[in-house]
Amino acid sequence: MGSLPDVRVPDASVEDWQAVLDLVTDKGWKCQYSEGETVLPVPQAKAVLSRGGCRVP
């Protein structure tokens, strides 16, 4: 499985990103989330977007 590049979508809300994550889950598409070498469950969009420079309302 390869890595995807960082993506920026101007004016996308936390709810928009959560809809993408939910779609991946609902469709049963294979995915894997990791931080460094540690594989973790896919987090909620708000948790990820609130880190490092992302503005979350």
C-alpha positions as CSV (number, residue, x, y, z in Angstrom):
1,M,0.0,0.0,0.0
2,G,1.5,3.4,-1.0
3,S,1.2,6.7,0.7
4,L,-1.0,9.5,-0.5
5,P,0.3,13.0,-0.7
6,D,-0.9,15.7,1.7
7,V,-4.0,17.3,0.4
8,R,-5.3,20.8,0.9
9,V,-8.8,21.7,-0.1
10,P,-9.6,25.4,0.5
11,D,-12.9,26.0,2.4
12,A,-13.4,22.3,3.2
13,S,-15.0,21.9,6.6
14,V,-14.3,19.3,9.2
15,E,-17.7,17.8,8.3
16,D,-16.6,17.6,4.6
17,W,-13.5,15.6,5.6
18,Q,-15.4,13.4,8.0
19,A,-17.8,12.6,5.1
20,V,-14.8,11.4,3.1
21,L,-13.6,9.2,5.9
22,D,-17.1,7.9,6.4
23,L,-17.4,7.1,2.7
24,V,-14.2,5.0,2.8
25,T,-15.5,3.1,5.8
26,D,-19.0,2.7,4.3
27,K,-17.7,1.4,1.0
28,G,-15.4,-1.0,2.7
29,W,-12.4,0.4,0.8
30,K,-9.1,-0.9,2.1
31,C,-7.2,1.8,4.0
32,Q,-4.5,2.1,6.7
33,Y,-3.7,5.0,9.0
34,S,-0.3,5.2,10.6
35,E,1.8,7.6,12.5
36,G,5.5,6.8,11.9
37,E,5.7,3.1,12.0
38,T,2.7,2.6,14.2
39,V,-0.6,1.5,12.6
40,L,-3.6,3.0,14.3
41,P,-7.4,3.1,13.8
42,V,-8.5,5.9,11.5
43,P,-9.3,8.9,13.7
44,Q,-12.1,11.3,13.4
45,A,-11.4,14.2,11.0
46,K,-11.6,16.8,13.9
47,A,-8.8,15.0,15.8
48,V,-6.5,15.0,12.8
49,L,-7.3,18.5,11.6
50,S,-6.8,20.0,15.0
51,R,-3.1,19.1,14.9
52,G,-0.2,21.1,13.5
53,G,-1.3,24.2,11.7
54,C,-4.8,23.2,10.8
55,R,-7.6,25.6,11.8
56,V,-10.6,23.8,13.2
57,P,-13.6,25.9,14.1
